[in-house]
Amino acid sequence: MIINKLYAILILLILTVSFSAVAALPTENDCVLYFYGTNCNHCVAPGDMLHKLNLKYPSIHIKTYDVYSNPENKALLESYFQNYAIPKTSQSLPVILIGDTYFIGDQAISTLVENYILSGDHYECPQPISKQIVGVAGQGSPINNFETLSYGTIFKAAIKDSFSPFLMVMFLLLIALVGSLKDCEEIRRRSMYFLIGAFVTYILYTFAVLSGFSPDGAPKYFAKAAGLIAIFAGMYIIRNFVLGKKGLVAQLPKARKRHIEGKVGTTFLSDAGFLWLGLLTALMTIPTTSAILPALRNLYLEPTWTSTLVPMLLFYLIILAIPMMILALGVYLTRWYFDYTGVVRGGGSERRIEIWQRHHLKLFRLFMSLLAIIIGMYVLFAHI
């Protein structure tokens, strides 16, 4: 009889503990607001923690707001700060709002939030209405991105952006375009038009005239497709060079060939064509750049800070463009060298000079094809 009572008590305890554990689990109504900033130093660990928490408890509704790249999100966070009477000295990133409390700073979020969510209460999404709440505030990053900007951070971001797979697509396009030109002066001039087009796009974006073109996944698929096309096109040109075969266009009747070359030349290989292609390609890459451009764009929206914007923007664009300028200069010098050696080896004979320059044009395009394959493989296999 005593044993039966003990069994009954044990079962009752197990059921009580189980019920308490289930009651403490988050429900679909539990809502967490998370404010952070792209490249915010104190936001890395909390972001990872929330990602793991969401995998562990999929029912939690976590709403994320990037304050650095979206002025509306920044205004929303400031309205919460104001309505909840959070002291200025405590206002920083990252921020988590749950029910009637807040957690500010990486340490407070990483160590306290999960236990608070599992405390047994359930919370709907906080609203920015005036009320007194309590919370925990620790060390964080400024909510104004321009306070984190320095020429050092801009330099690092520009170097990182210039070698990103998406910016490499601009390299591929420039290689394809200048590889089709036959004159050194055209290569020099039209490379500059291409770079000017890209420069103008980034400047117009910063001054809120343009927005980045970014349908879901479009930049990624665009980059992968460009890398694949560059590899196959480069291999095809190398095959023709090794086997001594003509390209597809060269095999066409002369009248048809002249018609295609004329259309392509006036549409893509003209000064205006290079300018527009630089502009459109840069437009595709804007959403893939680091947080610096959005930060400078937000800085433009702050009237008292506009005087700081111009030198920072120019510094970013110059550093961003240096690798492409080096590429364009290298292509120009390579072509100039081939033309010069053709003249030297021709020995004054126009016929011999023409033969050598035609041969060196093939070598030049072989060199460009190898370069396109290398960059294309980097773009294709890079983690995006």
LUMPA-725758 format. One record per residue (C-alpha): y, z, x; residue in one letter. Coordinates in steps of 0.1 Angstrom, whole numbers, plus 5000, padded with zeros to 4 digits. Layout:
YZXa/...
//
This chain:
500050005000m/502450095028i/501549765046i/502349565015n/505749735013k/506449665049l/505549295043y/507949285013a/510749445033i/510149195062l/510148895039i/513449025022l/515049065056l/514048705067i/515348565034l/518648755038t/519148635074v/518248275065s/520648285035f/523448415058s/522848145084a/522847875057v/526048015042a/527748005076a/527047635082l/529947405077p/530147215044t/531646875035e/534847045024n/535447195059d/538347015074c/539747025110v/543046855121l/543046765158y/546246655175f/545946525210y/547546275234g/545945985253t/545746075290n/546846435281c/545446645309n/544546945286h/542946725259c/539846615277v/537646925273a/538646995237p/537946625228g/534446645243d/533846975225m/534846835191l/532646525196h/529646745203k/530546975174l/530746675151n/527246555162l/525946905157k/527546955123y/528146605108p/529446755076s/532646875093i/535546645085h/537546615117i/540846415114k/542246305148t/545946215155y/547146065188d/550646205192v/551546005224y/550845655210s/551945705174n/555445845165p/554245915129e/551546145142n/554146325164k/556446365134a/553546505114l/552646765141l/556246865143e/556346925105s/553347155108y/555047345137f/558147385116q/556447485083n/554147725100y/556947875121a/555047835153i/557347935182p/558747655204k/557347825235t/553847785220s/554147415210q/552047195231s/548846975231l/546046985221p/546347145187v/543647225161i/544547335126l/541947505104i/542647675071g/545347935077d/545147945115t/545847735146y/544547695181f/546747545208i/545647465244g/542347355259d/541047705267q/541747845232a/540147545215i/537047525238s/536247895236t/537147995200l/537047705176v/533247665171e/532748035164n/535748035140y/534247735121i/530947915118l/532448245107s/531248185071g/534548085054d/535147725043h/538447545048y/540147255031e/542647025051c/545847225059p/548947095043q/552447095060p/553947335036i/555947645045s/553747955050k/553048225076q/549848175095i/548448335127v/546748165156g/546048155193v/548247955218a/547447895254g/548447655281q/548747285271g/550546955277s/554046865263p/554046705228i/556646455241n/554846195262n/558046105282f/558046465296e/554746375314t/556046035327l/556846005364s/556845715387y/553545845402g/551745845369t/553245505360i/552045365394f/548545485389k/548345355353a/549745015363a/547144975391i/544345085368k/545544835341d/545944545365s/542244565374f/540844635339s/538444375325p/541044275299f/543744195325l/541044015345m/540943765316v/544443675324m/543343605360f/540543385347l/542943185325l/545443145353l/542643025376i/541442775350a/544942645345l/546142605381v/542742475391g/543442175369s/546742095386l/547041845414k/550341925430d/551342235450c/554742255434e/553242245399e/550942535409i/553842745421r/556242675393r/553742695364r/552143015377s/555643175375m/555943045339y/552643215331f/553743545346l/557143525329i/555343475295g/553343785301a/556443985313f/558343885282v/555543995259t/555244335274y/559044375273i/559244275236l/556444515228y/558144805245t/561344735226f/559344725193a/559944355187v/556244275189l/553044465182s/549744425200g/547244185184f/544144395180s/541644325151p/538644555154d/536744475186g/538744145192a/539944225227p/536344325238k/534744005224y/537543795237f/537043935272a/533243895271k/533443545258a/536043455285a/533843595313g/530743405300l/532643075297i/534143125333a/530643175347i/529142865330f/532142645338a/532142755374g/528442695378m/528842345362y/531642245386i/529542375416i/526542175404r/528641855402n/530041915436f/526641975452v/524941685435l/527941455438g/528241405401k/531341355380k/532441595353g/532241525316l/535841395314v/535441175345a/532440995329q/534540885299l/536040535297p/539440515315k/541440475283a/539740775266r/540040975298k/543840905301r/544241005264h/542541345268i/544241415301e/547641335285g/546941555255k/545741845276v/548641805301g/551341805274t/549742095254t/548442335280f/549342225315l/553042175309s/555642445318d/555842535281a/552042555278g/551842795307f/554643005293l/553043035258w/549543095272l/550843375293g/552643525263l/549543495239l/547143635265t/549343935272a/549643995235l/545844025233m/545744275262t/548544515250i/546144735229p/543844765259t/546444895284t/546845265292s/549045505273a/552045415295i/553245115274l/553045305241p/554845605258a/557645375270l/557845225235r/558145575220n/560745655247l/562745355234y/562745525199l/564445825215e/568145715217p/569045975243t/566345855267w/566945475266t/568745475300s/565445605316t/563345335300l/564445015318v/563745115354p/560345275343m/559344965324l/560344725353l/558544945378f/555344935356y/555544555351l/556144485388i/553144695399i/551044545371l/551944185382a/551444235419i/547644145419p/548343835398m/551243735421m/548943765451i/546343555433l/548943285425a/550243295460l/546743265475g/545942975452v/549142805462y/548642855499l/545042735497t/546042415480r/548942365504w/546542405533y/544042145519f/546941895513d/548341955548y/544941905565t/544441585545g/547641445558v/546741545594v/543341395592r/544641085575g/546440995607g/549340815590g/547140585569s/547940625532e/544340515523r/542740775546r/545241045534i/544340975498e/540540995506i/540941325524w/543241475498q/540741375471r/537941535490h/540041855496h/540841865459l/537141895452k/536942165478l/539842345462f/538142325428r/534942455443l/536842755457f/538442815423m/535042795406s/533543055430l/536443285423l/536143235385a/532443315387i/533043645406i/535743755382i/533743635352g/530743845362m/533044145366y/534444095331v/531144025315l/529244325329f/532144575331a/531844875307h/534444825280i/
//
